[in-house]
Structures are given as structure tokens and as C-alpha cells.
Amino acid sequence: MQYDYDIIIVGANIVGATLACALADSGLKLLVIDAYKPDFEWANNTNDDTYDLRVSALTSASSNLFEKLGIWPKLIKQRPSPFRALHVWNEDANNKLNFDSADIGDACLGHIVENRRVQHALHQALAYRRSVELKLGVSLETLNINKYSATITTNDNKSITAKLVIGADGTRSKVRELANIHSTGWAYQQQAIVAIVNTEQPHQQCGWQRFLSTGPLAFLPLDDGRSSIVWSAKDDYANELMAMDNAAFDLEITNAFQDELGKVTLNSERAAFPLKAQHATDYVAPRIALIGDAAHSIHPLAGQGVNLGLLDAACLSEIIKTAIDNRRDIGREHTLKKYQRTRKAGNLAMLAATDGLNKLFSNNSELLNGLRNSGFSAINSLPHITPLFMRLAAGK
């Protein structure tokens, strides 16, 4: 049977574009489409010192993947910020958990990167891969599956066939919907407020997170001394925070952070987006696979969302390459099931962990407050536990 492409990837975001890069030298012909056409005009302005409001904390496993794909040298030029330590504490506790990269023999725990710069580097890399065609501003409209092929139609009235369609199209995945793959999930009644801030005291290349009864507040260190904040606040409080003028917001966040970094002042606009957890009942179906947020989305308090998606991409790419080497059909459900078996349990465990932590800390319960404080004390008293947590978080 003749196919237009071997694989169609729906979603040119960080996870989808990474998968395309990972498969670019596999001998397969790939099409990557995305309804959204990002504006990379900022890349032509060498004097642009504005930061993307959306950043990610890449683990060493993620940076190692980018190194393997030849992307990391490009990202090094895009002002990634290494962070060597993480300080975490509870609203009502004197105990603070301190995670230091030296405890696991690493130079840093990870790197804070701007999402737009990672995506730009990936798209630049794809532009030089002759086996990959990238079409932006093109959306998926219909999907039909038969025993031997998948056929999609797009908003530009094209009908395209492939052996496999991969959904990397986010939490509202059209691929997941059209493939009739169900998902379960719940809203947190929280919003993540993101912004860039200045702090009176230097961030010391450290991440900082304070758990509040209204939701966790995190400071992520940026390369030039500024910080990116992610304030996950309950809906009513989040609406109040977004309605405040800059001076009132500065005072609120300085107080919420207990002057840990001195006075905090906004250096950008604020944005907010609703938080929810979601998980697909299946990651694969005949001729279909889901990766990243199309398969699972978690609370951002652990900063693991994009890292899980990158692990998905790495895993699926290796399974597809193995299938090619063994002359197996890459779109057959039996072939794809290994990807689901490999990734699903770990992703579910991270979803459960972040959900449990959010519920444990985002409340005023006196009973749970005692449990929280006891937990912090217990971890601090067990010297071998902290390095274990760090290795797990780093994807080791």
C-alpha cells in the first residue's frame, strides 16, 4: 500500500517536535502539523531581553536527550539557567527541605528554559531534516482508521495517509477525541499565575517553593538574576491576585514568600491559566499513539510535566526504531503496546504524587498541618532519603 507519509505527528510543541527530531534519521518520512503558528520574530532581535512567561525546569534526563539529538548546543546559546539547589518549606513549619545537586554528585539539578526558545531550537533543527515536513497553521479535522492505514483531513482540504498518527496536541487533544480514546480528570479549582519578577536578594541559582494553604508558590531562577514565578492559587484568590495593581501584587507576593528573597517586584505582565489533572485510559490504539499532555497532564508543583512528555517521546521513538529494524508494522497496536506498558505506570505515579501533595498542602486542616510538619521533620532526619528524591526527580 502507498502512503503519503510513514508517520503524522499532530502537535509541533516541545514534545511533538522532539519526537520528530528523534525519528528524523530513522529512514521514515514524517509530517508534523500544528494549528498554531508561533511567532518567532523575537529571535531576530539580539537585544530582546524579555523572558517568556512559560518556562520549564528540564531534568538531567531531558537535557541528556537534547544532547543526544544535537539540540543542546543550540539551547546553550538560549540563556538556560542551571539551578543547583531547591529549597521547599510549608506555610506553618520551621523546617525547610534543602535539595543540593552536590548530594548526588551533579553540577546542577536541572536547567530553567523558556518554552519558546526550546521550541524555536527544535523547529530550526527540523528545517534541516529532509525526512521531516513541518506545516504550521494546519489543523486536524477528521481521522479515519482501517487495518492498514490512518487517513486524516486538514483545514486546507488535504487528505493524507500514514501508517501511524501520533497525538502530541495537548490536553484538548483532537487526536485523542477522534480516536475515541477516553480520559479521566478533574479540575483543581486553582489557577497558575505566571510572571517574571525581580528580587531584592539574589536567587543564588536556587529554586524556591513555599506551600501555602491557598496553593504552592514557586520561584525559578533565570539567567540574568530575575526569577520566573508560578503561583498556583485557588480560583477566588487567583482572581483577586490578577485584579491587583502592580504595587499591591508586589506586596502580596513579598509577604507570601516571607521576605525570603527580600522585596519582590513585577518585571512583566501577569498571565493565569486553569489547572487540571487528566489521564488517558489508553496511550495507544490501532494506528494511534498519544504522548505528552495528550496522554497525561499533572499539577505543575513538581515541574515535571514537560519532562514526562520528553520521556514519552524518547521511549516511543526507540520502540518505533526497533520495529523498523525487525521489519514490523509501526502502526500495529501490538507494536505500540510496549510504549504504553513502559510509560503509563510511571506517569500515573507522578500524577498521583503531585495530586496528593497539592491536596495535602493546599488546605487549612489542623490535622493535616501536623502531618505536614511531621513529614518535613522525618525527611530531614533521614539523610539517605533526600538524595533518593533528587535522583527520581532528575529521571535517574
C-alpha positions in Angstrom: 0.0 0.0 0.0 1.2 3.5 -0.8 1.3 6.1 2.0 1.8 9.8 1.8 3.9 9.6 5.0 5.0 6.9 7.4 4.1 9.0 10.4 2.0 12.1 11.0 2.7 13.9 14.3 -0.1 16.3 15.3 1.5 18.9 17.5 4.7 20.9 16.9 5.2 21.8 20.5 8.3 20.9 22.5 7.2 17.2 22.9 6.0 16.7 19.3 9.0 18.4 17.8 11.4 16.4 20.0 9.8 13.2 18.8 10.2 14.3 15.1 13.9 15.1 15.8 14.3 11.7 17.4 12.9 9.9 14.3 14.4 12.2 11.7 17.3 9.8 10.9 15.2 6.6 11.1 14.5 6.4 7.4 10.9 7.3 7.8 9.0 10.1 6.1 7.4 12.3 8.7 4.8 15.1 8.6 4.4 17.4 11.6 1.3 19.7 11.7 0.1 22.2 14.2 -2.9 24.5 14.1 -0.9 27.2 15.9 1.8 29.1 14.1 4.2 30.5 16.7 5.7 34.0 16.2 9.5 33.7 16.3 10.1 37.3 15.3 11.8 37.9 18.7 14.6 35.6 17.5 15.7 38.3 15.0 16.2 40.9 17.8 19.5 40.2 19.5 18.7 43.0 22.0 15.5 41.4 23.2 15.8 40.8 27.0 12.2 39.9 27.6 11.5 36.4 29.0 8.8 34.1 28.0 6.2 33.7 30.8 6.1 30.0 30.2 9.3 28.2 31.4 10.2 24.6 32.1 12.6 23.0 34.5 14.5 20.5 32.5 15.8 17.5 34.4 19.2 15.9 33.5 17.3 13.2 31.7 15.7 15.8 29.4 18.9 17.7 28.8 20.7 14.4 28.0 18.0 13.6 25.4 18.6 17.0 23.8 22.3 16.4 23.8 21.8 13.1 22.1 19.6 14.8 19.4 22.1 17.6 18.8 19.7 20.2 20.2 21.5 21.0 23.5 24.3 23.1 21.8 21.6 25.3 20.3 19.9 25.6 23.7 23.1 26.6 25.5 23.0 29.8 23.4 19.4 30.5 24.5 20.3 31.5 28.1 19.2 28.4 30.0 19.7 28.9 33.7 21.1 26.0 35.8 19.8 25.6 39.3 22.0 23.9 41.8 19.6 23.6 44.8 15.9 23.7 45.7 14.5 24.9 49.0 11.0 23.8 50.0 9.0 24.7 53.1 5.5 24.7 54.4 3.5 27.8 55.4 3.3 26.8 59.1 6.6 25.0 59.5 10.0 26.0 60.7 11.6 23.0 58.9 12.9 23.6 55.3 13.8 20.8 52.9 17.0 21.6 51.1 18.0 19.7 48.0 21.5 20.3 46.7 23.0 18.9 43.5 26.2 18.2 45.3 24.4 15.5 47.3 24.0 13.4 44.2 27.3 14.4 42.6 25.9 16.6 39.9 26.8 20.2 39.0 23.1 21.2 39.0 19.7 19.7 39.5 18.5 20.9 36.1 18.0 24.0 33.8 15.3 26.6 33.6 14.5 27.2 30.0 12.0 29.3 28.1 9.5 27.2 26.3 9.5 29.4 23.2 13.3 29.2 22.9 13.3 25.4 23.1 10.5 25.2 20.5 12.4 27.6 18.2 15.6 25.5 18.5 13.7 22.3 17.7 12.0 23.9 14.7 15.3 25.2 13.4 16.7 21.6 13.7 13.7 20.2 11.8 14.2 22.7 9.0 17.4 20.9 8.1 15.9 17.4 8.3 14.9 16.4 4.7 12.8 13.5 6.0 10.5 15.8 8.1 8.0 18.2 6.7 6.7 20.8 9.2 3.4 22.6 8.4 2.2 25.3 10.8 -1.2 26.8 10.8 -2.6 23.4 9.6 -5.1 21.7 11.8 -6.5 18.2 12.0 -10.2 17.9 11.0 -11.0 14.3 10.6 -9.4 10.9 11.3 -10.2 7.5 9.8 -8.6 4.3 10.7 -8.6 1.0 8.9 -6.5 -2.2 9.3 -3.6 -0.9 7.2 -3.6 2.9 7.4 -4.7 6.1 9.0 -6.2 8.9 6.9 -6.5 12.5 8.2 -8.1 15.5 6.6 -6.8 19.0 7.4 -8.3 22.5 7.4 -6.7 23.2 4.0 -8.8 20.4 2.5 -6.0 17.9 2.2 -6.4 14.1 2.7 -3.3 12.5 3.9 -2.5 8.8 4.7 0.1 7.3 7.0 1.0 4.2 8.9 0.8 5.9 12.2 -0.7 9.1 13.6 0.8 10.4 16.9 -1.1 12.9 19.0 1.2 15.4 20.7 -1.6 18.0 20.6 -2.0 18.8 24.3 -4.7 18.4 26.9 -7.5 19.0 24.5 -6.1 16.5 22.0 -8.1 16.3 18.8 -6.3 13.0 18.0 -7.5 11.5 21.3 -11.0 12.7 20.7 -11.3 11.5 17.1 -9.7 8.1 18.1 -12.4 7.7 20.8 -9.7 7.3 23.5 -11.3 8.2 26.8 -9.7 10.2 29.5 -10.4 10.9 33.2 -9.5 14.0 35.0 -10.5 16.7 37.4 -10.2 20.5 37.8 -8.2 21.7 40.8 -10.2 24.9 41.2 -6.8 26.6 41.0 -5.1 28.9 38.5 -1.4 29.1 37.8 -0.3 32.7 37.8 3.0 33.2 35.9 5.2 36.3 35.7 8.8 37.5 35.7 10.0 39.2 38.9 12.9 41.0 40.4 14.0 40.1 43.9 15.9 42.3 46.3 18.2 39.4 47.3 19.9 37.2 44.7 18.3 33.8 43.9 21.7 32.1 44.2 20.9 29.8 41.3 18.3 28.1 43.6 14.7 27.2 43.1 12.4 28.1 46.0 8.9 26.8 46.7 6.6 27.6 49.6 3.5 25.6 50.2 0.6 27.8 51.2 -3.0 26.9 52.2 -4.1 28.7 49.0 -1.7 26.8 46.8 2.1 26.5 46.2 4.3 29.5 45.2 7.5 28.7 43.3 10.4 31.0 42.3 12.6 29.6 39.4 16.0 31.3 38.8 16.6 32.9 35.4 20.0 33.5 33.8 20.2 37.3 34.4 19.2 37.3 38.1 15.5 37.6 37.6 13.1 34.9 38.6 10.1 33.2 37.0 7.2 32.6 39.3 4.4 30.0 39.2 1.8 30.8 41.8 -0.9 28.1 41.9 -3.7 29.8 43.8 -7.3 28.8 44.4 -9.7 30.4 41.9 -11.1 33.1 44.1 -7.7 34.2 45.4 -6.2 33.9 41.9 -8.8 36.3 40.6 -8.0 38.7 43.4 -4.3 38.5 42.6 -4.9 39.1 38.9 -7.1 42.1 39.7 -4.5 43.8 41.9 -2.4 46.7 40.6 1.4 46.0 40.4 2.2 47.7 43.8 -0.4 45.6 45.6 0.7 42.4 43.9 4.3 43.1 44.8 3.4 43.5 48.4 1.2 40.4 48.4 3.9 38.1 46.9 6.7 39.6 49.1 4.6 38.7 52.2 3.6 35.3 50.8 7.2 34.4 50.4 8.1 35.6 53.9 10.8 38.1 52.6 12.9 35.0 51.8 14.4 36.9 48.8 13.6 40.4 50.1 11.2 42.7 48.3 9.7 41.2 45.1 8.7 43.4 42.2 7.0 42.5 38.9 9.1 42.8 35.8 6.4 41.6 33.3 2.8 41.3 32.8 0.9 38.5 34.6 -0.9 35.6 33.0 -3.1 32.9 34.5 -4.4 29.5 33.3 -6.6 26.9 35.0 -5.1 23.8 36.4 -6.4 20.3 35.9 -5.2 16.7 36.1 -6.0 14.3 33.2 -5.0 10.9 32.1 -6.0 8.9 29.0 -7.3 5.4 29.7 -5.1 4.2 26.8 -2.0 5.7 25.2 -2.3 3.7 22.0 -4.9 2.3 19.6 -4.6 0.7 16.2 -2.5 3.3 14.1 -2.6 5.8 17.0 -0.3 6.8 19.8 -0.6 9.7 22.4 2.4 11.5 24.0 2.8 14.3 26.4 -0.2 16.3 27.6 -2.4 14.4 25.1 -1.9 11.3 27.3 -1.4 12.9 30.7 -1.3 16.3 32.4 -0.4 16.9 36.1 -0.2 19.7 38.6 2.8 21.9 38.0 4.0 22.0 41.6 6.8 19.5 40.8 7.7 21.0 37.4 7.7 17.6 35.8 5.0 18.0 33.0 7.3 18.6 30.0 9.9 16.1 31.3 7.3 13.3 31.4 6.4 14.2 27.8 10.0 14.1 26.7 10.4 10.7 28.3 7.4 9.6 26.3 9.0 10.9 23.1 12.3 9.1 23.8 10.5 5.8 24.6 8.2 5.8 21.6 11.0 6.8 19.2 13.1 3.8 20.3 10.1 1.4 20.1 9.4 2.6 16.5 13.1 2.3 15.5 13.2 -1.3 16.9 10.0 -2.1 15.0 11.7 -0.9 11.8 14.8 -2.9 12.5 12.7 -6.0 13.0 10.5 -5.3 9.9 7.4 -4.9 12.0 4.4 -2.7 11.2 5.0 0.5 13.2 1.2 1.2 13.4 0.1 -2.1 14.7 -1.4 -1.9 18.2 0.7 -4.9 19.4 3.8 -3.0 18.4 2.7 0.2 20.2 1.6 -1.5 23.4 5.1 -1.8 24.6 5.2 2.1 24.7 2.1 2.1 26.9 3.4 -0.6 29.2 6.7 1.3 29.6 5.4 4.7 30.3 1.9 4.5 31.8 2.7 3.3 35.3 5.3 6.0 35.9 3.2 8.8 34.6 0.3 7.7 36.8 2.6 7.5 39.8 3.7 11.1 39.2 0.1 12.3 38.7 -0.9 10.6 42.0 2.1 12.1 43.8 1.6 15.7 42.6 -2.2 15.4 43.2 -1.6 14.1 46.7 0.9 16.8 47.6 -1.4 19.5 46.4 -4.3 18.2 48.5 -2.0 17.7 51.5 -0.7 21.3 51.5 -3.5 23.4 49.9 -5.8 23.4 52.9 -6.2 24.8 56.4 -6.7 21.5 58.2 -5.1 21.4 61.6 -4.8 17.6 61.5 -3.1 17.7 58.1 -0.9 20.6 59.3 0.6 18.3 61.9 1.1 15.6 59.3 2.8 18.1 57.0 5.2 19.3 59.7 6.0 15.7 60.8 6.7 14.8 57.2 9.2 17.6 56.8 10.9 16.7 60.0 11.1 13.0 59.1 12.7 13.7 55.7 15.2 16.0 57.3 16.1 13.3 59.8 16.8 10.6 57.2 20.0 11.6 55.3 19.6 9.0 52.6 16.0 10.0 51.6 16.8 13.4 50.1 19.3 12.1 47.5 16.8 9.4 46.6 14.1 12.0 45.9 16.6 14.1 43.8 17.6 11.1 41.7 14.0 10.3 41.0 13.2 13.9 40.1 16.2 14.0 37.8 14.9 11.0 35.9 17.8 8.8 37.1 
